Amino acid sequence: MRIVLVGPPGAGKGTQAAYLAKNLDIPHISTGDLFRANISQGTALGLEAQSYMKAGQLVPDSVTIGMAKDRMEQPDAVNGFLLDGFPRNVAQAEALDEILKAGHVQLDAVLDLEVPEDEVVKRIAGRRICRNDSAHVFHVTYNAPKTEGVCDVCGGELYQRDDDSEETVRRRLEVYHTETEPIIDYYRSQNLVETISALGKVDEVTAKAMTALKK
């Protein structure tokens, strides 16, 4: 299957992508991983992306599209893939259509993870990270530490990342609504969109997604 996963920040796309890709036996292709891999390997696209990033500029769509195209052409993606974070706007969605058309394949579904905006803010703004080890992550509501502000694992100080502040989260949501959300209507016109609620336990959301994909 060839699937696009879309949803606002805090919808749990990364978590769901990993579970779904494993269940469907297809590679999980995330934009973040694409950038890290190309930059660490020193590819032409990676170097180009890095030059924009160092200058504090947005990486052009053409670079992101090029990275995604290269990844989708790898042997492990012959029978399908799950795209997470790409496409992020209509221009990238149109480019993806052209790439797939050239390969004589097409998307099977676009999974739209739906989460109320206030829940997104609650999920992200409530996160607390350990200063000693960023792998130790807590949440003031859903996974509170035994002692406020102290990591249960190593005793390190817990803090809120700047990216997780409510103000920043709401700005990210504005960007999502403006740039990424329009691709849902774009794909809806192709009868590809399956909207599911991303509220509930991880396995419950995964089950809803798998049911939607079987339609």
Order of alpha helices (4+ residues) and beta strands (2+ residues): beta-alpha-beta-alpha-alpha-alpha-beta-alpha-beta-alpha-beta-beta-beta-alpha-alpha-beta-alpha
